[in-house]
Structure formats: C-alpha cells, structure tokens
Amino acid sequence: MPGQAGISFAIIIEAMRRFLLLVMMCVIAVLSINKAYTQDNNGYTEALATIKNLEQSGNDKEAIVQLEQLKSKHIQSATIALHADLSMGNIYLQSGFYNQALKHYNNALSISRKSEPAYLALSCNKIGNTYNLSANQDSAFRYYQLSVSYAQQYPNTQFPASYAYNNLATILSQQKQYDKALYYIEKGITDARKNGDHLFLTTLLLNKGINLRFKGDDAHALLSMEQARSISRQYGFEDKLFKILLNICDLKTAQEQYREALAVAREAEAMIDRYSTLPRTEISHLYRQLSDISFLQKDYVKTRYYLQRSKAYSTDAPLDQNFITYQEAKLAYAEHRYKNAYDQLLTFYQAHDSLNSKEVVLQVQELETKYRTLEKDKEISEQHARIITQNQRIFQQNLWIVIIALSLLILAGIFIWWRYKVKAALKLEKKTLEIERLQHIVQGEEMERHRIAKELHDGINSQLSGAKSYLLVLNNHYPELKHNEHYQLVKEILNSASTELRSMAHNMAPGIINKGLVTAVKTYLERTGINACQIEFQHYGDFSNVAETQATHMFRIIQELVQNALKHACAKEIIILMNEYQEEYCIIVEDDGIGFSLSDTERQKGIGIKNVTDRVALLMGKVEIETAINKGCAFIIHIPKESATITQSLDPIN
C-alpha cells in the first residue's frame, strides 16, 4: 500500500538518522576517553621512564636532584614518589652509600604500607639487599623473610614470592647452609611455575643446580641445569641460556667429560655472533673454558687461540686476569718454555696471595654479592617494565572490549527500538486502514438507509396517502360505505401501513439525532414500544456535546441491540443505560431473553452483532458480552471520548 510504504520509509529514515547520531556520540565519547587515558597514561609512563633514565644516567648527583624535583612536581602521586625513592635508593646502593640507600628504601616501604601494598615485598627486598651488601646478614635475612611474607600476603606481579625465596636462598648459600637454601629455592620454583614466570624459573633452576653442585650432588645438579636449559631454549632467553651453558660446561669439565663439555661450549660460542647483548665477562669465561678443555686434550694451538680470545673479552678485574695468567703459565710449561712459565706462575702466585688476604677476600665477597644483587635488581626492573607494559596493553584491550560491548548494546537497543517503532507504526496504520474501511462501510450503510427511507417516505408512503384520498372520495360519493365492514377494514389497513412505513423511515434515517442522542433514543423507543415487552431507558451524565457522527454510531448500536432483543431473544424486559465518565461513555443494553452460549461462534458472527462490533471498533471502543442460555444477555460497551475527534476527522454522514 502506498500509505504503508510511505510511513515505513519515513520511520526507517528517522531511525537511521538517530542511529548515526548515536554512533557519532559513541565515537566522540570513545575518542575522549581514550585521549584522556592516553594523556594521563603518557604522563605517568613518561614520569616512570624519566625516573629509570635518571637512575641509569651515571651522573648520580644530578640524578638525585632531579628525582627530588620530580617527587615535588608529582606530590599527589604516591606511585611516582615510591618509584623515585626506589631509584634514589638504587643509586646510593650502587655508589656504596648504604645509609642513604636505606633511608630512601624505608621511605618507599612507608609509602607502600599506606597506599601501595603491591610494593611492600619489593621494598623489603631492597632493604635486605642493602644489609646484605653492608655485611649485615642477620638484618638482610630478616628483611628477606618479611619480603617473603608480604609477597605471600599480597600476591602480585610487581615482586613475586619466588624472588624473595631466591634471595633467602642466596643468603643461606653464602653461609654454606645448602639444604636450607635448596628448600627456599624449591618454594621459589613452585611459585614461579604457578605464576608462569618462565624467565625467573630458569634462574631458580640454575641456582638449584649450583647449590646441588656445592653439596657434591653433580647428577641432580646437571639434571636441574638441563631443565633450565630446555626452558631457556623454548622461550628464547638468550642471556640465561648462555649462563646456563657455561655452568653445564664447568660441571662436565670437572667430571672429565671433555667431549660433552666441548659440545656445550661450542653451542655457547655459536651464540656470541648472534646476540650482541651477552656480558663480556661471561664470554671471557667461556673462552677460558675452551682453552682449558683444549689444554687437557693437548691441543696447544687452540689453547693459545682461546686464551687470546679470553683476554680480548676480559675486564680489568684482578681475578679474571689471574685466571688467564695461570692458564698461560700451564701452556708455557707444557710447551717447554720454562722461563715464561716461571715468570707467569710467579705473577699468578703474587696476585693469588694478594687476593687471598682477609681484607681482599672481604672485598671480593662484597663485590660478588653486589654483582649478584645488581643482577637480580636488573631482572626485577626488566620484569617490572614488562609488567607495566603488559598492564597498559591489557587495560587498553579491556577498554576497547567495554566500548565495543557498549556499542553493540546500543546498536541492539536501537535495532529493538526501531523494530518496535516499525511494528507500532504498521499496527497503527493497519488500525487506521481498518477504521477507514469500517467508516466507508458504515457510510455506505447510512447512505443506503437514507435512500431507502426516502423511497419509503416519498414513494410507497405517498402512494398509500393517495389510496387513502381515493377512499375519502369514495366515502363522499357513496356515504353508505361508511357503515360497510370491508370499507372500514381497508381504511384501517391503509392507516396502519402508512404509520408503519413512516415509523420505519424515521428509524432508518433519524433526523431527530440533531436534537441530541438522548432525545433520539427516547423517540426511537417510544415508536418501538411493544405491549408485550417493557423497555426502560436511563441516562447519567451530559451527552449534549457528543458529536453528530459519534452520536449516530451510538444510536445505531442501541437500535441494533434493541432490535436483536425484540426479534431473537424473546425478551420481556429490556434495560438501557447510558453513563458518562471522565474519559469514556458506557452503554449497557440488558435483556431477560433466552440468551446464547459464548461458544456459539455462528451466533456471534451474526449480522446484528457484527454491525455492533464494527461500529464499536470504528469508535475505538470495546465490547463485553455477558450471557448464557436462558440467562438473558448484557452488552457492555466502552467508547472513549477521544474517538469523537477521530470520527469527526473522517467524512461526516449526510
């Protein structure tokens, strides 16, 4: 239908317009949220990056000044203050100013206790490292235990419990309490496996192997190192793999498995050209191992070559230089260069005696501890950086997921709303078309009623009037007919027929409706009065303002129901009630006739009832029927007042 297509198209256009508007609002909201987050996140990330750069700048004094300024600038941010104190503590620790380092680490611990519990374990670990470097192992052990406790109490990715367990093991290993060290290493391994921290798992497995080797359990030490080797290969941890290969090579060389040791060393050597980040000290150590294996195999040419390579990568550390000097002395002796062997051996023992003095031993131990601590701090910093990056990525992913989900919900809501509006519009349009159809039918019926009423009144009734006039003429010419029985009977029949036709014409076209609905109903009931049936009519309210079209329909409804009660219900009493309410008119037509069954669909589809229901539908009302066989019948009809506006908007019945 053209009307239906026009309404549907207009609804679709309006829905698309609103949909595009909502999509634009969603996009603007998303961009605003993302911009705000990016700016905030960039500021936070930039501050953290600045802190890390200052820590690694090498200019300690300037770094400390700028870190203090950064704390003042972000005075409201506990996280930035925490990181700044940790970085200042690291700078003082590397410079050997342990008291200042402790001061800043304690500040970080205080901030962590107030607002950043995720950093409690890390702060305690830093304090433990400081006490460890200052040879206060009792305090170091106590803070490492606190670190373990906090890591268990506040599980997080900033400082897993496995790191704390490893530090406890390091203290115990330094004290040669290898069984206790292995106990904490096992706990760390369990925690690292649970958290999926494969990088630190390799460190723990390597440390386990080293402590087992210290105990003399080379078989299990090799097994643990091989596990670390397998994980490093699987996940591409090159630096760890290189260090693990060095330890496996040392172990196999000590077991005199030179062929296996050489294969492992060759694997490590192949990594030097592929990875430029390998520590030079460890590369130097690898070449010393290769030279040692070549010497034991009496391949002195390769021994000399590997010693030169070791010297090229060695540092100025006396211990490294002394190892190389000792191997050069052994090579010179094997090649019968006894003078060179003697000189190099003399140099070696002089350096050896110097390194073995008590003071030097303490310094070496301190340097070793510091090296290990810095190595662990480096791992922790790298892990922390990875965690921050991962958290940022996860947050952004979750943000987009939420935004997409909200957008989908909005789209679903728009689609449901659009479907509802389309259905409502189609329903309204269908109802409007049905009303128009009924209106045209009723208009046709009313026009036909008027035409028939006019024919009856002007045609047949005129002829009857003419017949009555001829009877009067006959009566004037033949006065004796006045007493004729047949003449009188014909006259009465003509009068009765004329009266019946006039009543029928008035009922079909009630011109009296112009005087009001109540008057029209009363007049109709007076003309329809039958002695065998008592009709009672009552009305409550004001019906003077009912529109003519609406009044006509209401009159026809009452007329139809009264005629049905008289013709089909055999009613002896009919009660008609008309009530006016605030928003509707109510018509009740009740009789005491034979009634009918509501399940009798044929009866309900009769012409009379259908005419009633059609007119009620045209007035946007509703019909309630209360009836049963031999129980009479009651029609309760509700007609909204607003239907007057609708019926007036259609063509009036003329």
C-alpha positions as CSV (number, residue, x, y, z in Angstrom):
1,M,0.0,0.0,0.0
2,P,1.3,3.5,-0.8
3,G,0.4,4.9,2.6
4,Q,2.1,2.0,4.5
5,A,5.3,2.2,2.3
6,G,5.5,6.0,3.0
7,I,5.2,5.6,6.7
8,S,7.7,2.7,6.9
9,F,10.2,4.7,4.8
10,A,9.8,7.7,7.0
11,I,10.3,5.6,10.1
12,I,13.4,4.0,8.6
13,I,14.9,7.4,7.7
14,E,14.2,8.7,11.2
15,A,15.7,5.6,12.8
16,M,18.8,5.8,10.6
17,R,19.2,9.5,11.5
18,R,19.1,8.7,15.2
19,F,21.4,5.7,14.8
20,L,24.0,7.8,13.0
21,L,23.7,10.5,15.7
22,L,24.2,7.9,18.5
23,V,27.2,6.3,16.6
24,M,28.8,9.8,16.3
25,M,28.2,10.4,20.0
26,C,29.8,7.0,20.8
27,V,32.8,7.7,18.7
28,I,33.3,11.1,20.3
29,A,33.0,9.5,23.7
30,V,35.4,6.8,22.9
31,L,37.9,9.2,21.5
32,S,37.6,11.5,24.5
33,I,38.0,8.6,27.0
34,N,41.0,7.2,25.0
35,K,42.5,10.7,24.8
36,A,42.1,11.3,28.5
37,Y,43.5,7.9,29.3
38,T,46.4,8.3,26.8
39,Q,47.3,11.7,28.2
40,D,47.1,10.5,31.8
41,N,48.9,7.3,31.0
42,N,51.5,9.1,28.9
43,G,52.2,11.5,31.8
44,Y,52.5,8.6,34.2
45,T,54.6,6.5,31.8
46,E,56.8,9.5,31.0
47,A,57.5,10.1,34.7
48,L,58.4,6.5,35.3
49,A,60.6,6.5,32.2
50,T,62.3,9.7,33.4
51,I,62.9,8.0,36.8
52,K,64.5,5.0,35.1
53,N,66.6,7.1,32.8
54,L,67.9,9.2,35.7
55,E,68.8,6.1,37.6
56,Q,70.9,4.8,34.7
57,S,72.4,8.2,33.7
58,G,75.6,7.7,35.6
59,N,75.5,11.2,36.9
60,D,74.5,10.4,40.5
61,K,74.3,13.8,42.0
62,E,72.3,15.4,39.1
63,A,70.1,12.3,39.1
64,I,69.3,12.7,42.8
65,V,68.5,16.4,42.4
66,Q,66.1,15.7,39.5
67,L,64.5,12.8,41.2
68,E,63.7,15.0,44.3
69,Q,62.3,17.6,41.9
70,L,60.2,15.0,40.2
71,K,58.8,13.9,43.6
72,S,57.8,17.6,44.4
73,K,56.2,18.0,40.9
74,H,54.0,14.9,41.4
75,I,53.5,15.4,45.1
76,Q,49.9,13.9,44.8
77,S,51.2,10.7,43.2
78,A,52.2,8.1,45.7
79,T,53.3,5.8,42.9
80,I,55.8,8.3,41.4
81,A,57.1,9.1,44.9
82,L,57.6,5.4,45.5
83,H,59.5,4.8,42.3
84,A,61.6,7.9,42.8
85,D,62.6,6.7,46.3
86,L,63.4,3.3,45.0
87,S,65.6,4.7,42.2
88,M,67.4,7.0,44.6
89,G,68.0,4.1,46.9
90,N,69.4,2.1,43.9
91,I,71.8,5.0,43.0
92,Y,73.1,5.3,46.6
93,L,73.4,1.5,46.9
94,Q,75.5,1.3,43.7
95,S,77.7,4.1,45.0
96,G,78.2,2.4,48.3
97,F,76.2,4.9,50.4
98,Y,74.3,2.3,52.3
99,N,72.7,4.6,55.0
100,Q,71.3,6.9,52.3
101,A,70.0,3.9,50.4
102,L,68.3,2.6,53.5
103,K,66.7,6.0,54.1
104,H,65.0,6.0,50.6
105,Y,64.1,2.3,50.7
106,N,62.5,2.9,54.1
107,N,60.5,5.8,52.6
108,A,59.4,3.5,49.8
109,L,58.4,0.9,52.4
110,S,56.4,3.6,54.3
111,I,54.5,4.7,51.1
112,S,53.9,1.0,50.3
113,R,52.3,0.4,53.7
114,K,50.0,3.4,53.3
115,S,48.8,3.1,49.7
116,E,50.8,0.7,47.6
117,P,50.8,-2.7,49.3
118,A,51.9,-4.3,46.0
119,Y,55.4,-2.8,46.5
120,L,55.8,-4.0,50.1
121,A,57.7,-7.1,49.2
122,L,59.9,-5.2,46.7
123,S,60.8,-2.5,49.3
124,C,61.7,-5.1,51.9
125,N,63.8,-6.9,49.3
126,K,65.7,-3.7,48.5
127,I,66.4,-3.2,52.2
128,G,67.6,-6.8,52.5
129,N,69.9,-6.3,49.6
130,T,71.4,-3.2,51.3
131,Y,72.0,-5.0,54.6
132,N,73.5,-7.9,52.6
133,L,76.0,-5.6,50.8
134,S,76.9,-4.0,54.1
135,A,77.7,-7.5,55.6
136,N,74.8,-7.3,58.0
137,Q,73.4,-10.7,57.0
138,D,71.1,-11.1,60.1
139,S,69.2,-7.9,59.1
140,A,69.3,-9.0,55.5
141,F,67.8,-12.4,56.3
142,R,65.1,-10.7,58.4
143,Y,64.0,-8.4,55.7
144,Y,64.1,-11.1,53.1
145,Q,61.8,-13.1,55.3
146,L,59.5,-10.0,55.5
147,S,59.7,-9.8,51.7
148,V,58.5,-13.5,51.5
149,S,55.7,-12.8,54.0
150,Y,54.4,-9.7,52.0
151,A,54.7,-11.5,48.7
152,Q,52.5,-14.2,50.1
153,Q,50.1,-11.8,51.7
154,Y,49.8,-9.6,48.7
155,P,50.3,-11.8,45.6
156,N,51.1,-9.6,42.6
157,T,53.3,-9.3,39.6
158,Q,55.4,-6.4,41.0
159,F,57.6,-8.7,43.1
160,P,56.6,-12.4,43.1
161,A,57.3,-14.6,46.2
162,S,59.7,-16.6,44.0
163,Y,62.1,-13.6,44.0
164,A,62.1,-13.4,47.8
165,Y,62.6,-17.1,48.2
166,N,65.7,-16.8,45.9
167,N,67.2,-14.0,48.0
168,L,66.8,-16.1,51.2
169,A,68.5,-19.0,49.4
170,T,71.3,-16.7,48.4
171,I,72.0,-15.6,52.0
172,L,71.9,-19.3,53.2
173,S,74.2,-20.4,50.3
174,Q,76.7,-17.7,51.3
175,Q,76.6,-19.2,54.8
176,K,77.1,-22.7,53.2
177,Q,73.7,-23.8,54.5
178,Y,72.9,-25.6,51.2
179,D,70.0,-27.7,52.4
180,K,68.1,-24.7,53.7
181,A,69.0,-22.8,50.5
182,L,67.6,-25.6,48.4
183,Y,64.4,-25.7,50.5
184,Y,63.7,-22.0,49.7
185,I,64.7,-22.5,46.0
186,E,62.1,-25.3,45.7
187,K,59.4,-23.0,47.1
188,G,60.5,-20.3,44.6
189,I,60.3,-22.8,41.8
190,T,56.8,-23.8,42.8
191,D,55.7,-20.2,42.9
192,A,57.4,-19.4,39.6
193,R,55.6,-22.3,37.9
194,K,52.3,-21.3,39.4
195,N,52.7,-17.7,38.1
196,G,54.0,-18.8,34.7
197,D,57.2,-16.8,35.3
198,H,59.5,-18.9,33.0
199,L,62.3,-16.3,32.9
200,F,62.9,-16.4,36.7
201,L,62.2,-20.1,36.7
202,T,65.4,-20.7,34.7
203,T,67.3,-18.6,37.3
204,L,66.0,-20.7,40.2
205,L,66.7,-24.0,38.4
206,L,70.3,-22.8,37.7
207,N,70.7,-21.7,41.3
208,K,69.4,-25.1,42.4
209,G,72.0,-26.8,40.2
210,I,74.8,-24.6,41.6
211,N,73.8,-25.4,45.2
212,L,73.5,-29.1,44.5
213,R,77.0,-29.0,43.0
214,F,78.3,-27.3,46.1
215,K,76.8,-30.2,48.0
216,G,78.6,-32.7,45.7
217,D,75.4,-34.0,44.1
218,D,76.6,-33.5,40.5
219,A,74.0,-35.8,38.9
220,H,71.0,-33.9,40.2
221,A,72.8,-30.6,39.6
222,L,73.2,-31.5,36.0
223,L,69.5,-32.5,35.8
224,S,68.4,-29.1,37.2
225,M,70.6,-27.2,34.8
226,E,69.3,-29.2,31.9
227,Q,65.8,-28.3,32.8
228,A,66.8,-24.6,32.9
229,R,68.5,-25.1,29.5
230,S,65.3,-26.6,28.0
231,I,63.1,-23.8,29.2
232,S,65.5,-21.1,28.0
233,R,65.6,-22.6,24.6
234,Q,61.8,-22.9,24.5
235,Y,61.2,-19.3,25.4
236,G,64.2,-17.7,23.8
237,F,66.0,-16.5,27.0
238,E,69.4,-16.0,25.3
239,D,71.3,-14.4,28.2
240,K,70.1,-17.1,30.6
241,L,70.8,-19.9,28.2
242,F,74.4,-18.6,27.7
243,K,75.0,-18.5,31.5
244,I,73.4,-22.0,31.9
245,L,75.7,-23.4,29.2
246,L,78.7,-22.0,31.0
247,N,77.7,-23.8,34.2
248,I,77.0,-27.1,32.4
249,C,80.3,-26.9,30.7
250,D,82.1,-26.3,34.0
251,L,80.3,-29.3,35.5
252,K,81.1,-31.6,32.7
253,T,84.7,-30.5,32.6
254,A,85.0,-31.2,36.4
255,Q,83.6,-34.7,35.7
256,E,86.3,-35.1,32.9
257,Q,83.6,-35.5,30.2
258,Y,85.6,-33.4,27.8
259,R,83.7,-34.3,24.7
260,E,80.3,-33.3,26.2
261,A,81.8,-30.2,27.7
262,L,83.3,-29.2,24.3
263,A,79.9,-29.7,22.6
264,V,78.2,-27.4,25.2
265,A,80.9,-24.8,24.9
266,R,80.6,-24.8,21.1
267,E,76.9,-24.2,21.4
268,A,77.6,-21.2,23.7
269,E,80.3,-19.9,21.3
270,A,77.8,-20.0,18.4
271,M,75.6,-17.6,20.4
272,I,78.3,-14.9,20.5
273,D,77.9,-13.7,17.0
274,R,74.1,-14.0,17.1
275,Y,73.5,-12.0,20.3
276,S,75.3,-8.7,21.0
277,T,73.9,-8.3,24.5
278,L,75.9,-11.2,26.1
279,P,78.1,-9.9,29.0
280,R,81.8,-9.7,28.1
281,T,82.9,-11.3,31.4
282,E,80.9,-14.4,30.6
283,I,82.2,-14.5,27.1
284,S,85.8,-14.3,28.5
285,H,84.9,-17.1,30.9
286,L,83.6,-19.3,28.0
287,Y,86.9,-18.9,26.1
288,R,88.9,-19.8,29.3
289,Q,86.8,-22.9,29.5
290,L,87.5,-23.8,25.8
291,S,91.2,-23.2,26.4
292,D,91.2,-25.4,29.5
293,I,89.4,-28.2,27.5
294,S,91.9,-27.8,24.6
295,F,94.8,-27.9,27.0
296,L,93.5,-31.1,28.6
297,Q,93.2,-32.6,25.1
298,K,96.9,-31.4,24.4
299,D,95.8,-29.2,21.6
300,Y,98.1,-26.3,22.5
301,V,97.4,-24.3,19.3
302,K,93.7,-24.0,20.1
303,T,94.6,-23.4,23.8
304,R,96.7,-20.4,22.8
305,Y,93.9,-19.1,20.4
306,Y,91.2,-19.4,23.1
307,L,93.4,-17.7,25.7
308,Q,93.9,-14.7,23.3
309,R,90.1,-14.6,22.8
310,S,89.5,-14.7,26.5
311,K,92.0,-11.8,27.1
312,A,90.2,-9.8,24.4
313,Y,86.9,-10.0,26.3
314,S,88.3,-9.9,29.8
315,T,87.9,-6.9,32.2
316,D,90.5,-5.3,34.4
317,A,89.3,-7.4,37.4
318,P,92.3,-9.0,39.1
319,L,90.6,-12.3,39.5
320,D,89.9,-12.6,35.7
321,Q,93.4,-11.6,34.8
322,N,94.9,-14.0,37.4
323,F,92.9,-17.0,35.9
324,I,94.3,-16.2,32.4
325,T,97.9,-15.8,33.8
326,Y,97.6,-19.2,35.4
327,Q,96.5,-20.9,32.2
328,E,99.2,-19.1,30.2
329,A,101.8,-20.5,32.7
330,K,100.5,-24.0,32.3
331,L,100.6,-23.7,28.5
332,A,104.2,-22.3,28.6
333,Y,105.3,-25.2,30.8
334,A,103.6,-27.8,28.5
335,E,105.4,-26.2,25.5
336,H,108.8,-26.4,27.5
337,R,109.0,-22.6,27.7
338,Y,110.1,-22.9,31.3
339,K,111.3,-19.3,31.8
340,N,108.0,-17.9,30.6
341,A,106.1,-20.5,32.7
342,Y,108.2,-19.5,35.8
343,D,107.6,-15.7,35.3
344,Q,103.8,-16.1,34.7
345,L,103.5,-18.6,37.6
346,L,105.3,-16.1,39.9
347,T,102.9,-13.3,38.8
348,F,100.0,-15.7,39.4
349,Y,101.0,-16.5,43.0
350,Q,101.8,-12.9,43.9
351,A,98.3,-11.9,42.7
352,H,96.8,-15.0,44.4
353,D,98.4,-14.2,47.7
354,S,97.1,-10.6,47.4
355,L,93.6,-11.8,46.6
356,N,93.6,-14.3,49.4
357,S,94.4,-11.7,52.1
358,K,91.5,-11.2,54.6
359,E,90.7,-7.7,53.5
360,V,90.8,-8.6,49.8
361,V,88.6,-11.7,50.4
362,L,86.0,-9.5,52.1
363,Q,86.2,-7.0,49.2
364,V,85.8,-9.8,46.7
365,Q,82.9,-11.3,48.6
366,E,81.3,-7.9,48.8
367,L,81.8,-7.3,45.0
368,E,80.4,-10.7,44.3
369,T,77.4,-10.1,46.5
370,K,76.9,-6.7,44.9
371,Y,77.2,-8.2,41.4
372,R,74.6,-10.8,42.2
373,T,72.3,-8.2,43.8
374,L,72.6,-5.9,40.8
375,E,71.9,-8.8,38.5
376,K,68.7,-9.6,40.5
377,D,67.7,-6.0,40.6
378,K,68.2,-5.8,36.8
379,E,66.0,-8.8,36.4
380,I,63.4,-7.3,38.7
381,S,63.5,-4.0,36.8
382,E,63.1,-5.7,33.5
383,Q,60.2,-7.8,34.8
384,H,58.6,-4.7,36.3
385,A,58.9,-2.9,32.9
386,R,57.4,-5.8,31.1
387,I,54.5,-5.9,33.7
388,I,53.8,-2.2,33.3
389,T,53.7,-2.5,29.5
390,Q,51.5,-5.6,29.7
391,N,49.1,-4.0,32.2
392,Q,48.8,-1.0,29.9
393,R,48.1,-3.2,27.0
394,I,45.6,-5.2,28.9
395,F,43.9,-2.0,30.2
396,Q,43.6,-0.7,26.6
397,Q,42.3,-4.0,25.4
398,N,39.7,-4.2,28.2
399,L,38.7,-0.5,27.5
400,W,38.1,-1.3,23.8
401,I,36.2,-4.5,24.8
402,V,34.0,-2.5,27.1
403,I,33.5,0.2,24.4
404,I,32.7,-2.4,21.8
405,A,30.3,-4.2,24.1
406,L,28.5,-0.9,25.0
407,S,28.4,0.0,21.3
408,L,26.9,-3.4,20.5
409,L,24.3,-3.0,23.3
410,I,23.4,0.5,22.0
411,L,23.1,-0.9,18.5
412,A,21.0,-3.8,19.8
413,G,18.8,-1.3,21.7
414,I,18.5,0.9,18.6
415,F,17.5,-2.1,16.5
416,I,14.9,-3.3,19.0
417,W,13.6,0.3,19.3
418,W,13.4,0.6,15.5
419,R,11.6,-2.8,15.2
420,Y,9.2,-1.7,17.9
421,K,8.5,1.6,16.2
422,V,8.1,-0.1,12.8
423,K,5.7,-2.6,14.3
424,A,3.8,0.1,16.2
425,A,3.6,2.2,13.1
426,L,2.4,-0.7,11.0
427,K,-0.1,-1.7,13.7
428,L,-1.4,1.9,13.9
429,E,-1.5,2.1,10.1
430,K,-3.4,-1.2,9.9
431,K,-5.8,0.0,12.6
432,T,-6.3,3.3,10.7
433,L,-7.0,1.5,7.5
434,E,-9.4,-0.8,9.2
435,I,-11.2,2.2,10.7
436,E,-11.3,3.8,7.3
437,R,-12.7,0.6,5.8
438,L,-15.4,0.4,8.5
439,Q,-16.1,4.1,8.1
440,H,-16.7,3.6,4.4
441,I,-18.9,0.6,5.1
442,V,-20.9,2.5,7.7
443,Q,-21.2,5.5,5.5
444,G,-22.4,3.3,2.7
445,E,-25.0,1.7,5.0
446,E,-26.2,5.1,6.3
447,M,-26.5,6.4,2.8
448,E,-28.4,3.3,1.8
449,R,-30.6,3.7,4.9
450,H,-31.3,7.3,3.9
451,R,-32.1,6.3,0.3
452,I,-34.5,3.5,1.4
453,A,-36.1,5.8,4.0
454,K,-36.6,8.5,1.3
455,E,-38.1,5.9,-1.1
456,L,-40.4,4.6,1.6
457,H,-41.4,8.1,2.6
458,D,-41.7,9.7,-0.8
459,G,-42.7,6.7,-2.8
460,I,-44.7,4.0,-1.1
461,N,-46.0,6.3,1.6
462,S,-47.2,8.8,-1.0
463,Q,-49.0,6.0,-2.8
464,L,-50.6,4.9,0.4
465,S,-51.7,8.5,1.1
466,G,-53.1,8.6,-2.4
467,A,-55.1,5.4,-1.8
468,K,-56.4,6.9,1.4
469,S,-57.5,10.0,-0.5
470,Y,-59.5,7.9,-3.0
471,L,-61.2,6.1,-0.1
472,L,-62.3,9.5,1.2
473,V,-63.6,10.4,-2.3
474,L,-65.5,7.2,-2.4
475,N,-66.9,7.9,1.0
476,N,-68.1,11.3,-0.2
477,H,-69.8,9.8,-3.3
478,Y,-71.1,6.7,-1.5
479,P,-72.0,7.6,2.1
480,E,-73.4,4.1,2.7
481,L,-69.8,2.8,2.5
482,K,-69.2,4.4,5.9
483,H,-71.1,1.6,7.5
484,N,-69.5,-1.1,5.3
485,E,-67.3,-3.5,7.2
486,H,-64.9,-4.2,4.3
487,Y,-64.5,-0.5,3.6
488,Q,-63.6,0.2,7.2
489,L,-61.1,-2.7,7.2
490,V,-59.3,-1.4,4.1
491,K,-59.1,2.0,5.6
492,E,-57.6,0.7,8.8
493,I,-55.1,-1.4,6.9
494,L,-54.0,1.7,4.9
495,N,-53.7,3.8,8.0
496,S,-51.7,1.1,9.8
497,A,-49.4,0.6,6.8
498,S,-48.8,4.3,6.4
499,T,-48.0,4.6,10.1
500,E,-45.6,1.6,9.9
501,L,-43.9,3.0,6.9
502,R,-43.5,6.4,8.5
503,S,-42.0,4.8,11.6
504,M,-39.7,2.6,9.6
505,A,-38.5,5.6,7.6
506,H,-37.8,7.6,10.7
507,N,-35.9,4.7,12.3
508,M,-33.7,4.3,9.2
509,A,-33.0,8.0,8.9
510,P,-33.5,9.6,12.3
511,G,-33.4,13.2,11.6
512,I,-34.2,13.8,15.3
513,I,-30.5,12.9,16.1
514,N,-29.8,16.6,15.5
515,K,-31.7,17.3,18.7
516,G,-29.3,15.1,20.7
517,L,-28.5,11.5,21.4
518,V,-30.8,11.1,24.4
519,T,-33.8,12.6,22.6
520,A,-33.2,10.4,19.6
521,V,-33.0,7.2,21.7
522,K,-36.2,8.2,23.6
523,T,-38.1,8.9,20.4
524,Y,-37.0,5.6,18.9
525,L,-38.0,3.7,22.0
526,E,-41.5,5.4,22.0
527,R,-42.0,4.4,18.4
528,T,-40.8,0.9,19.0
529,G,-42.8,0.3,22.2
530,I,-44.5,-3.1,22.3
531,N,-47.1,-4.0,24.8
532,A,-45.5,-7.5,25.4
533,C,-42.1,-6.0,26.3
534,Q,-41.2,-3.4,28.8
535,I,-38.3,-1.1,27.8
536,E,-36.6,1.0,30.5
537,F,-34.1,3.8,29.5
538,Q,-31.9,5.6,31.9
539,H,-29.0,8.0,31.3
540,Y,-26.5,9.7,33.6
541,G,-24.2,12.5,32.5
542,D,-24.1,15.1,29.8
543,F,-24.5,13.8,26.2
544,S,-25.2,17.1,24.6
545,N,-21.6,17.5,23.5
546,V,-21.4,14.2,21.7
547,A,-20.5,14.8,18.0
548,E,-23.2,14.1,15.5
549,T,-21.2,11.3,13.8
550,Q,-20.4,9.7,17.1
551,A,-24.0,10.1,18.3
552,T,-25.2,8.4,15.1
553,H,-23.0,5.4,15.7
554,M,-24.0,5.1,19.4
555,F,-27.7,5.4,18.3
556,R,-27.3,2.7,15.7
557,I,-25.6,0.4,18.3
558,I,-28.6,0.8,20.7
559,Q,-31.0,0.4,17.9
560,E,-29.4,-2.8,16.7
561,L,-29.2,-4.3,20.2
562,V,-32.9,-3.5,21.0
563,Q,-34.0,-5.0,17.7
564,N,-32.0,-8.2,18.4
565,A,-33.5,-8.5,21.8
566,L,-37.1,-8.0,20.4
567,K,-36.7,-10.3,17.4
568,H,-34.4,-13.1,18.6
569,A,-34.2,-13.1,22.4
570,C,-38.0,-13.1,23.1
571,A,-37.3,-10.6,25.9
572,K,-40.0,-9.3,28.2
573,E,-37.9,-6.6,29.7
574,I,-35.1,-4.5,28.2
575,I,-32.9,-2.1,30.2
576,I,-30.8,0.5,28.5
577,L,-28.2,2.6,30.5
578,M,-26.0,5.4,29.2
579,N,-23.3,6.7,31.5
580,E,-20.8,9.4,31.0
581,Y,-17.4,9.1,32.7
582,Q,-14.3,11.3,32.7
583,E,-12.7,9.7,29.6
584,E,-15.4,7.5,28.1
585,Y,-19.1,6.8,27.5
586,C,-20.5,3.5,28.6
587,I,-23.6,1.9,27.1
588,I,-25.3,-1.1,28.7
589,V,-28.2,-3.0,27.0
590,E,-29.5,-5.8,29.1
591,D,-32.5,-8.2,28.5
592,D,-34.1,-11.2,30.2
593,G,-34.4,-13.2,27.0
594,I,-33.2,-16.7,26.1
595,G,-29.6,-15.7,25.8
596,F,-27.0,-17.7,24.0
597,S,-23.7,-19.6,24.5
598,L,-20.5,-17.6,24.1
599,S,-19.0,-20.7,22.4
600,D,-21.7,-20.4,19.7
601,T,-19.4,-18.8,17.1
602,E,-22.1,-18.8,14.4
603,R,-24.4,-16.7,16.7
604,Q,-21.5,-14.3,17.5
605,K,-20.9,-13.9,13.7
606,G,-24.5,-12.9,13.0
607,I,-25.1,-9.7,11.1
608,G,-26.6,-7.8,14.1
609,I,-23.7,-8.5,16.4
610,K,-21.1,-7.9,13.6
611,N,-22.7,-4.5,12.9
612,V,-22.4,-3.6,16.6
613,T,-18.7,-4.8,16.9
614,D,-17.8,-2.9,13.7
615,R,-19.3,0.3,14.9
616,V,-17.6,-0.1,18.3
617,A,-14.3,-0.7,16.5
618,L,-14.9,2.4,14.4
619,L,-15.2,4.4,17.7
620,M,-12.0,2.7,19.1
621,G,-14.1,1.1,21.9
622,K,-14.5,-2.4,23.2
623,V,-17.5,-4.7,23.7
624,E,-18.1,-7.1,26.7
625,I,-20.8,-9.7,26.4
626,E,-22.2,-11.4,29.5
627,T,-24.7,-14.2,28.6
628,A,-25.7,-17.8,29.0
629,I,-28.6,-19.9,27.7
630,N,-31.9,-18.9,29.4
631,K,-30.0,-16.4,31.5
632,G,-30.6,-13.3,29.4
633,C,-27.9,-11.2,27.8
634,A,-26.0,-8.0,28.6
635,F,-23.8,-5.9,26.2
636,I,-21.4,-3.6,28.0
637,I,-19.8,-1.1,25.5
638,H,-17.0,1.3,26.4
639,I,-16.5,4.2,23.9
640,P,-13.6,6.6,24.6
641,K,-14.4,10.3,24.2
642,E,-11.3,10.8,22.1
643,S,-12.9,8.7,19.4
644,A,-15.1,11.8,18.6
645,T,-12.0,13.6,17.3
646,I,-11.2,10.7,15.0
647,T,-14.7,10.2,13.7
648,Q,-15.0,13.9,13.0
649,S,-11.8,13.9,11.0
650,L,-13.5,11.4,8.6
651,D,-16.2,12.3,6.2
652,P,-19.5,13.0,8.0
653,I,-22.6,11.0,7.2
654,N,-25.0,13.0,5.2
